[in-house]
Amino acid sequence: MSKLVFESVQAGNQETLVQIRKVVKNENFNPKTYQEIVSELLVTSYLSSKNSSDDTRDRAKRLAEGIGAYHFNIGIDEAYDKIVGIFEAATDKKPKYESQGGTPSEDIAL
């Protein structure tokens, strides 16, 4: 969609330019690439944990760069540990990955 908007602006469509300026809340916005439009509209995040690989983290970063999105890598180990702790306290059961003897449901939940 951002490519279509950019092409319309490049073709001189003033109404498109007026509308994209309203959307990004910048009356002087004049995109030079479609990625500039994306960077004003889209934020991506990768929620990494101790179970994440460098490969998946890099893929998320490259995808964001490719489309021009603003990107965050957010570590969630502390939140993960707390949620698992709450589950353990409530059920008196420690969830496991399927590869460690857990159920498919446990695996997905983790």
LONUSE-360903 format. One record per residue: residue number from 1; residue in one letter; chain; x, y, z of N, C-alpha, C in turn. Coordinates in Angstrom, 1 decimal. Example, Ala and Ser with C-alpha at 12.3 -4.5 7.8 and 13.67 -1.06 7.14 Angstrom:
<rs>
- num / residuo / cadena / n.x / n.y / n.z / ca.x / ca.y / ca.z / c.x / c.y / c.z
- 1 / A / A / 13.2 / -5.7 / 7.8 / 12.3 / -4.5 / 7.8 / 13.2 / -3.3 / 7.8
- 2 / S / A / 12.8 / -2.2 / 7.1 / 13.7 / -1.1 / 7.1 / 12.9 / 0.0 / 7.9
</rs>
This chain:
<rs>
- num / residuo / cadena / n.x / n.y / n.z / ca.x / ca.y / ca.z / c.x / c.y / c.z
- 1 / M / A / 0.8 / -1.2 / 0.0 / 0.0 / 0.0 / 0.0 / 0.9 / 1.2 / 0.0
- 2 / S / A / 1.9 / 1.2 / 0.8 / 2.8 / 2.4 / 0.8 / 3.4 / 2.7 / -0.5
- 3 / K / A / 3.7 / 1.6 / -1.3 / 4.2 / 1.8 / -2.7 / 3.2 / 2.5 / -3.5
- 4 / L / A / 2.0 / 2.1 / -3.4 / 0.9 / 2.8 / -4.2 / 0.8 / 4.3 / -3.8
- 5 / V / A / 0.8 / 4.5 / -2.5 / 0.8 / 5.9 / -2.1 / 2.0 / 6.7 / -2.6
- 6 / F / A / 3.1 / 6.1 / -2.5 / 4.3 / 6.8 / -3.0 / 4.3 / 7.1 / -4.5
- 7 / E / A / 3.8 / 6.1 / -5.2 / 3.7 / 6.3 / -6.7 / 2.7 / 7.4 / -7.0
- 8 / S / A / 1.6 / 7.5 / -6.3 / 0.7 / 8.5 / -6.5 / 1.2 / 9.9 / -6.2
- 9 / V / A / 2.0 / 10.0 / -5.1 / 2.7 / 11.3 / -4.7 / 3.7 / 11.6 / -5.8
- 10 / Q / A / 4.5 / 10.7 / -6.3 / 5.5 / 10.9 / -7.3 / 4.8 / 11.3 / -8.6
- 11 / A / A / 3.6 / 10.8 / -8.9 / 2.9 / 11.2 / -10.1 / 2.3 / 12.6 / -10.0
- 12 / G / A / 2.4 / 13.2 / -8.8 / 1.9 / 14.6 / -8.7 / 0.5 / 14.7 / -8.1
- 13 / N / A / 0.0 / 13.6 / -7.6 / -1.4 / 13.7 / -7.0 / -1.3 / 14.4 / -5.7
- 14 / Q / A / -1.8 / 15.7 / -5.7 / -1.7 / 16.5 / -4.5 / -2.7 / 16.0 / -3.4
- 15 / E / A / -3.8 / 15.5 / -3.8 / -4.7 / 15.0 / -2.7 / -4.1 / 13.8 / -1.9
- 16 / T / A / -3.4 / 12.9 / -2.6 / -2.7 / 11.9 / -1.9 / -1.6 / 12.4 / -1.0
- 17 / L / A / -0.9 / 13.4 / -1.4 / 0.1 / 14.1 / -0.6 / -0.5 / 14.7 / 0.6
- 18 / V / A / -1.6 / 15.4 / 0.4 / -2.3 / 16.1 / 1.5 / -2.8 / 15.0 / 2.6
- 19 / Q / A / -3.3 / 13.9 / 2.1 / -3.8 / 12.8 / 3.0 / -2.7 / 12.1 / 3.7
- 20 / I / A / -1.6 / 11.8 / 3.1 / -0.5 / 11.2 / 3.8 / 0.1 / 12.1 / 4.8
- 21 / R / A / 0.1 / 13.4 / 4.5 / 0.6 / 14.4 / 5.5 / -0.3 / 14.4 / 6.7
- 22 / K / A / -1.6 / 14.3 / 6.5 / -2.5 / 14.2 / 7.6 / -2.3 / 12.9 / 8.5
- 23 / V / A / -2.1 / 11.8 / 7.8 / -1.9 / 10.6 / 8.5 / -0.6 / 10.6 / 9.3
- 24 / V / A / 0.5 / 11.1 / 8.8 / 1.7 / 11.1 / 9.6 / 1.8 / 12.3 / 10.4
- 25 / K / A / 0.8 / 13.2 / 10.4 / 0.8 / 14.4 / 11.2 / 2.1 / 15.3 / 11.0
- 26 / N / A / 2.4 / 15.5 / 9.7 / 3.5 / 16.4 / 9.4 / 3.2 / 17.1 / 8.1
- 27 / E / A / 2.9 / 18.3 / 8.2 / 2.4 / 19.1 / 7.0 / 3.5 / 19.3 / 6.0
- 28 / N / A / 4.8 / 19.0 / 6.3 / 5.9 / 19.2 / 5.4 / 6.4 / 17.8 / 4.9
- 29 / F / A / 5.8 / 16.8 / 5.2 / 6.2 / 15.4 / 4.8 / 6.2 / 15.3 / 3.3
- 30 / N / A / 7.4 / 14.9 / 2.7 / 7.5 / 14.8 / 1.3 / 8.4 / 13.5 / 1.1
- 31 / P / A / 7.8 / 12.3 / 1.1 / 8.6 / 11.1 / 1.0 / 9.4 / 11.0 / -0.3
- 32 / K / A / 10.6 / 10.5 / -0.1 / 11.5 / 10.3 / -1.2 / 11.5 / 8.8 / -1.6
- 33 / T / A / 11.0 / 7.9 / -0.7 / 10.9 / 6.5 / -1.0 / 9.7 / 6.0 / -0.3
- 34 / Y / A / 9.2 / 4.8 / -0.7 / 8.1 / 4.3 / -0.1 / 8.4 / 3.9 / 1.4
- 35 / Q / A / 9.7 / 3.5 / 1.6 / 10.1 / 3.1 / 2.9 / 10.0 / 4.3 / 3.9
- 36 / E / A / 10.1 / 5.5 / 3.5 / 9.9 / 6.7 / 4.3 / 8.5 / 6.7 / 4.8
- 37 / I / A / 7.6 / 6.3 / 4.0 / 6.2 / 6.3 / 4.4 / 6.0 / 5.2 / 5.5
- 38 / V / A / 6.6 / 4.0 / 5.2 / 6.5 / 2.9 / 6.1 / 7.1 / 3.3 / 7.5
- 39 / S / A / 8.2 / 4.0 / 7.5 / 8.9 / 4.3 / 8.7 / 8.1 / 5.3 / 9.6
- 40 / E / A / 7.2 / 6.0 / 8.9 / 6.3 / 6.9 / 9.7 / 5.0 / 6.2 / 10.2
- 41 / L / A / 4.7 / 5.0 / 9.7 / 3.5 / 4.3 / 10.0 / 3.6 / 3.0 / 10.8
- 42 / L / A / 4.8 / 2.3 / 10.6 / 4.9 / 1.0 / 11.1 / 6.0 / 0.8 / 12.1
- 43 / V / A / 5.8 / 0.1 / 13.2 / 6.8 / -0.3 / 14.1 / 6.7 / -1.8 / 14.3
- 44 / T / A / 7.9 / -2.4 / 14.2 / 7.9 / -3.9 / 14.4 / 8.7 / -4.1 / 15.7
- 45 / S / A / 8.5 / -5.3 / 16.2 / 9.3 / -5.7 / 17.4 / 9.5 / -7.2 / 17.4
- 46 / Y / A / 10.7 / -7.6 / 17.9 / 11.0 / -9.0 / 18.0 / 11.1 / -9.2 / 19.5
- 47 / L / A / 10.3 / -10.1 / 20.0 / 10.3 / -10.4 / 21.5 / 11.2 / -11.6 / 21.7
- 48 / S / A / 12.5 / -11.3 / 22.0 / 13.5 / -12.3 / 22.2 / 13.5 / -12.9 / 23.6
- 49 / S / A / 13.9 / -14.1 / 23.7 / 14.1 / -14.8 / 25.0 / 15.3 / -15.6 / 24.9
- 50 / K / A / 15.6 / -16.3 / 26.0 / 16.7 / -17.2 / 26.1 / 16.6 / -18.3 / 25.1
- 51 / N / A / 15.3 / -18.6 / 24.7 / 15.1 / -19.6 / 23.7 / 15.1 / -19.2 / 22.3
- 52 / S / A / 15.4 / -17.9 / 22.0 / 15.4 / -17.4 / 20.7 / 16.8 / -17.6 / 20.1
- 53 / S / A / 16.8 / -17.7 / 18.7 / 18.1 / -17.9 / 18.0 / 18.5 / -16.5 / 17.4
- 54 / D / A / 19.8 / -16.4 / 17.2 / 20.3 / -15.3 / 16.5 / 19.7 / -15.2 / 15.1
- 55 / D / A / 19.4 / -16.3 / 14.5 / 18.9 / -16.4 / 13.1 / 17.5 / -15.7 / 13.1
- 56 / T / A / 16.6 / -16.1 / 14.0 / 15.3 / -15.5 / 14.0 / 15.3 / -14.0 / 14.3
- 57 / R / A / 16.2 / -13.6 / 15.2 / 16.3 / -12.2 / 15.6 / 16.8 / -11.4 / 14.4
- 58 / D / A / 17.8 / -12.0 / 13.6 / 18.3 / -11.3 / 12.5 / 17.3 / -11.2 / 11.3
- 59 / R / A / 16.5 / -12.2 / 11.2 / 15.4 / -12.2 / 10.2 / 14.4 / -11.1 / 10.4
- 60 / A / A / 14.0 / -10.9 / 11.7 / 13.1 / -9.9 / 12.0 / 13.7 / -8.5 / 11.8
- 61 / K / A / 15.0 / -8.3 / 12.1 / 15.6 / -7.1 / 11.9 / 15.7 / -6.8 / 10.4
- 62 / R / A / 16.1 / -7.8 / 9.6 / 16.3 / -7.6 / 8.1 / 14.9 / -7.3 / 7.5
- 63 / L / A / 13.9 / -8.0 / 7.9 / 12.5 / -7.7 / 7.4 / 12.2 / -6.2 / 7.7
- 64 / A / A / 12.3 / -5.8 / 8.9 / 12.0 / -4.4 / 9.2 / 12.8 / -3.4 / 8.4
- 65 / E / A / 14.1 / -3.7 / 8.2 / 15.0 / -2.8 / 7.4 / 14.5 / -2.8 / 6.0
- 66 / G / A / 14.1 / -4.0 / 5.5 / 13.7 / -4.1 / 4.1 / 12.5 / -3.3 / 3.7
- 67 / I / A / 11.5 / -3.2 / 4.7 / 10.3 / -2.4 / 4.4 / 10.4 / -1.0 / 5.0
- 68 / G / A / 11.4 / -0.7 / 5.7 / 11.6 / 0.6 / 6.2 / 11.0 / 0.9 / 7.6
- 69 / A / A / 10.6 / -0.2 / 8.3 / 9.9 / 0.0 / 9.6 / 10.9 / 0.3 / 10.7
- 70 / Y / A / 10.4 / 1.0 / 11.7 / 11.2 / 1.2 / 12.9 / 11.1 / 0.0 / 13.7
- 71 / H / A / 12.2 / -0.5 / 14.2 / 12.2 / -1.9 / 14.8 / 12.8 / -1.9 / 16.2
- 72 / F / A / 12.2 / -2.7 / 17.1 / 12.7 / -2.9 / 18.4 / 13.0 / -4.4 / 18.6
- 73 / N / A / 14.1 / -4.7 / 19.3 / 14.3 / -6.0 / 19.8 / 14.1 / -5.9 / 21.3
- 74 / I / A / 13.1 / -6.6 / 21.8 / 12.8 / -6.5 / 23.2 / 13.0 / -7.8 / 23.9
- 75 / G / A / 13.8 / -7.9 / 24.9 / 14.0 / -9.1 / 25.7 / 12.8 / -9.3 / 26.7
- 76 / I / A / 12.3 / -10.5 / 26.7 / 11.1 / -10.8 / 27.5 / 11.4 / -11.9 / 28.5
- 77 / D / A / 12.7 / -12.2 / 28.8 / 13.0 / -13.3 / 29.7 / 12.4 / -13.1 / 31.1
- 78 / E / A / 12.4 / -11.9 / 31.6 / 11.9 / -11.6 / 32.9 / 10.4 / -11.8 / 33.0
- 79 / A / A / 9.7 / -11.3 / 31.9 / 8.2 / -11.5 / 31.9 / 7.9 / -13.0 / 31.7
- 80 / Y / A / 8.7 / -13.7 / 30.9 / 8.5 / -15.2 / 30.6 / 8.6 / -15.9 / 32.0
- 81 / D / A / 9.7 / -15.6 / 32.7 / 9.9 / -16.3 / 33.9 / 8.8 / -16.1 / 34.9
- 82 / K / A / 8.3 / -14.9 / 35.0 / 7.2 / -14.5 / 35.9 / 6.0 / -15.3 / 35.6
- 83 / I / A / 5.6 / -15.3 / 34.3 / 4.4 / -16.0 / 33.8 / 4.5 / -17.5 / 34.1
- 84 / V / A / 5.6 / -18.1 / 33.8 / 5.8 / -19.5 / 34.1 / 5.7 / -19.8 / 35.6
- 85 / G / A / 6.3 / -18.9 / 36.4 / 6.2 / -19.0 / 37.9 / 4.8 / -18.9 / 38.4
- 86 / I / A / 3.9 / -18.0 / 37.8 / 2.5 / -17.9 / 38.1 / 1.8 / -19.2 / 37.8
- 87 / F / A / 2.1 / -19.8 / 36.6 / 1.5 / -21.0 / 36.2 / 1.9 / -22.1 / 37.2
- 88 / E / A / 3.1 / -22.2 / 37.5 / 3.6 / -23.3 / 38.5 / 2.9 / -23.1 / 39.8
- 89 / A / A / 2.8 / -21.9 / 40.3 / 2.1 / -21.7 / 41.6 / 0.7 / -22.1 / 41.5
- 90 / A / A / 0.0 / -21.8 / 40.4 / -1.4 / -22.1 / 40.3 / -1.7 / -23.5 / 40.1
- 91 / T / A / -0.8 / -24.2 / 39.4 / -1.1 / -25.6 / 39.0 / -0.2 / -26.7 / 39.7
- 92 / D / A / 0.8 / -26.2 / 40.4 / 1.8 / -27.1 / 41.0 / 2.4 / -28.0 / 40.0
- 93 / K / A / 2.6 / -27.4 / 38.7 / 3.2 / -28.2 / 37.7 / 4.1 / -27.3 / 36.9
- 94 / K / A / 5.3 / -27.8 / 36.6 / 6.3 / -27.0 / 35.8 / 6.1 / -27.4 / 34.3
- 95 / P / A / 5.7 / -26.5 / 33.5 / 5.5 / -26.8 / 32.0 / 6.9 / -27.1 / 31.4
- 96 / K / A / 6.8 / -28.0 / 30.4 / 8.1 / -28.4 / 29.7 / 7.8 / -28.4 / 28.2
- 97 / Y / A / 8.9 / -28.2 / 27.4 / 8.8 / -28.3 / 26.0 / 8.5 / -29.8 / 25.7
- 98 / E / A / 7.9 / -30.0 / 24.5 / 7.6 / -31.4 / 24.1 / 8.9 / -32.2 / 24.0
- 99 / S / A / 10.0 / -31.6 / 23.6 / 11.2 / -32.3 / 23.4 / 11.8 / -32.7 / 24.8
- 100 / Q / A / 11.3 / -32.1 / 25.9 / 11.7 / -32.4 / 27.2 / 10.7 / -33.2 / 28.0
- 101 / G / A / 9.7 / -33.8 / 27.2 / 8.7 / -34.6 / 27.9 / 7.4 / -33.9 / 28.1
- 102 / G / A / 7.3 / -32.7 / 27.7 / 6.0 / -32.0 / 27.9 / 5.0 / -32.3 / 26.8
- 103 / T / A / 3.8 / -31.8 / 27.0 / 2.7 / -32.1 / 26.0 / 2.8 / -31.0 / 24.9
- 104 / P / A / 2.1 / -31.3 / 23.8 / 2.1 / -30.3 / 22.7 / 1.5 / -29.0 / 23.1
- 105 / S / A / 0.5 / -29.1 / 24.0 / -0.1 / -27.8 / 24.5 / 0.9 / -27.0 / 25.4
- 106 / E / A / 1.7 / -27.7 / 26.2 / 2.7 / -27.0 / 27.0 / 3.8 / -26.4 / 26.1
- 107 / D / A / 4.2 / -27.1 / 25.0 / 5.2 / -26.7 / 24.1 / 4.7 / -25.4 / 23.5
- 108 / I / A / 3.5 / -25.3 / 23.0 / 2.9 / -24.1 / 22.4 / 2.9 / -23.0 / 23.4
- 109 / A / A / 2.4 / -23.3 / 24.6 / 2.3 / -22.2 / 25.6 / 3.7 / -21.6 / 26.0
- 110 / L / A / 4.7 / -22.4 / 25.9 / 6.0 / -21.9 / 26.3 / 6.6 / -21.1 / 25.1
</rs>
